[in-house]
Amino acid sequence: MNDQYKHVGKTLTPGIAAELIQELFTEQAVQKQEIVRAVDEIHLERGGLSSIAKIHHPVTLALSEMKQAGLVENPRHGYWSISLSTQDDSIDSERNNLNSENVEPEKTIGSGKQSVYLYYYPAYKRLAEFQSEEVWACKIGKARNEPISRILSQTRTALPEYPKVGLIIKTDELSLMERTIQNILRLQGKQKQDAPGNEWFMTSPSEVEQVYETNFGNSQ
């Protein structure tokens, strides 16, 4: 164990992976599988804990974020070129600037005192866009009271970035609406079987809004 390692006892996250990638591979062109192997190995050797991610490995998300920040390039399939960073914690600094304003819903529809919500992590959407995909991992749940507090209570201390609330549907038929939307997505084969819990789906806010309009639009 490395007593100087600041991530001792922490599970591997995209932010930690980004730091290790810059430390280990700056000014090198490396295969992604080698990056994953080395980051996992070094993090564990220094006293860190393995990732608990069920959808995408932290290295995959880190590379996607670093590409957005101009810190890496993907010159050919399977290979990544790591640039020299003048600010080792540039990605973490960007995250630290996030505040509650970033959790304002992108869109609110319907009417009622309760809410069905959809949120996702921006890294998953960016990765989907990078791979030219139109859906990504989104959580669909319900809140009897204020939905943002409900969402933050699930996520704020668990992961290194704030969630993006893609859609809030106001309703007085809370359980029926949540169950209907989730069941339709399950019938379409969109539930994430490898995700923790049963509320994660490969979908998008616009897709869920269309499910709502088709099944509840005339009744709200």
N, C-alpha and C positions, 0 to 999 in steps of 0.2 A: 504494500500500500504506500502511496506517495502522500506524505502529510502536507505537502505544499500544494497539492491539487485541489482547486477550489470547488470541484464537483464531487468530492468524496461522499458516498452515500446517496447520490442523486441518480435517478433513472435517466437513461440517455434520451435527450430531446433534440429536436432540430437545431435549437440554439447552441447546445453543447457540441453537437456534431459539426456545426459550421466552424466553431473555434478549433476543433481538432483537425478538420480538413485543412484550414489555413496553416496550422502549425506543422502538419505532417507533409503537405503536398504543394506548398507554395512554389510557383514557377515550374511545375511539373505537369505533364500530361499523363493521366492515369486512367486505367479501366475502372468503371464504377464498382465492379465486384471486389477489386482490390481496396478501394476506398472503404467500402462497407466492412470488409474483413479487418482492416487496420483500425478503423475507428472503434469497432466493437471490442477488439483486443486491447487497445491502449486504454480505453475508458474503464474496462474491467480490471486491468493490471494496476491502475492508479487508484482503485477503490470505489469506482462508480458501479452503478447497477444496470443490468440489462434493460433495454427498452421494453415497455409494455404495450407498444403500438400494435394494433390488430389489422390496420388497413395499409399504411405505407411506412416503410422503414424510415427512421429519422434522417438518415443520410439522403434518401430520395427527396424529402421535403426540404432539407438544408440546401441541396444543390439547386432546387427550383428557386428558392428564395435568393440564393447567392447569384444566380443568373439574372434575376430581376434587378439586383443591386449592382450588376456589372462586375462581380467579383470572380466569376467563372465563365468559361465558354465551353460549348459542346461541339468541338470541331468535326467530329465524326461519330457515328453511332457507337455507343458504349464507352467512349472516351471523354474525359473532362480535363480541361486545362485550367489550373488554379492561378489566379492573378495575385500579385503582391498587394496586400491591403495596407493602407496607411492608418487604419483604425480597426484593431482586432475585434472590437465589440460593436461594429457598425450595425449589425442586424439586431443585437440586443438593445442598442440605443434607440433604434427605430421603434421597437416594441415598447420600450419604457415610456415613449412619448404618447402612447395610446392612452386615452382616458374614457370616461363614461360616454362622451359624445360619440365614440366609435361604436357604441352598442345601441344607438338609436336605430329603430327598424327601418329597413329600406322601403317597405311598403306596408300599409295597414288597410285591410278591407273588411267588409261585413259590418255587423252591428251587434251589440250585446255587451254584457258586463264581464264575460269570461273570454279566454283566448286560447286558440290553437296556434302554436308558434313553430317556425322552422328556423334553425340556425345552423351555421357551418363555420369552419375555420378557413380564413382566407388562403392559407397555404394549399388546402385541398382544391379550391377553385383555381388558383394559379397553376397548379399542377395539371388540372384538367384542361385548362386553356393551352398550356404548353404542349399537351398531347393531343390537341384538337378534339377534345371531348366536350359534350354539352351537358353532362351530368357529373355530379361528384357527391361525396359523402355528406349527407344532411341529416340532422336530427329533427324529428317531428314529435312534439309533446304538447301538453296542455297546462294551463295555469288558471286557477279559479280567481286569483287576484291579479296583481300587477305582473306582467310576464317577464319584464327585463330583470327584475330582482330574482325571479325564479331561475332564469337562465344563468345569471351570474353566480348564483349559489351553487350551481353544478360545475361551473367552469373556471371561475376567476383564479383560484389558487392551484388548479390542476395542470394547466398548460401554459406555455410561454407567450401566448398571444390571446387577445380578446376575440370572442366569437363575433361573427357578423350575423345579425338578425335579418334574414332575407325576407321574411313574411310574418305578419301577425294577422290572424283572422279572428275578428271579434264575433262572439256568438253567445246565445243563451242555451244552446244545445251541445254543451261541451263534450261530453263523453261520446255522444252519437257522431259528432263531426270528426273528432280525433279517430275514433274507431273506423269510420267509413273511409277516410282518407288513407289511413294506414293499410286497411284491408285491400283497397283497390291497388295500392302500390305493391303489396305482397302478391296479389294475383298476377300482376305484371312482371313478377320476378325481380323486383327492385330492392328487396330487403337485403341488407348486408349481413350475411350469415356469420361472418367472422368478426363482427363488431361486438363490443360489450353491450349487453342489453338488447332489446328488440325494437328500438325506436330509430335506428339508423338505416337510411335508404340511399341508394344511388339515384338521385333526382336533382331538381333545381327549384328555386322559388317560383319561376314561371310555370313549370310543369305542375306543381302542387296547386297553384292558383287556378289552373285550367281544370283540375280535378274538382276543386271547390265550385267553380262556376258551373260545371256540368251537373253537379249533384245538389248544390244548395243555392245557386245563384238566384233563382226565382223565389226562394222562400225567406231570404234575409231582408 
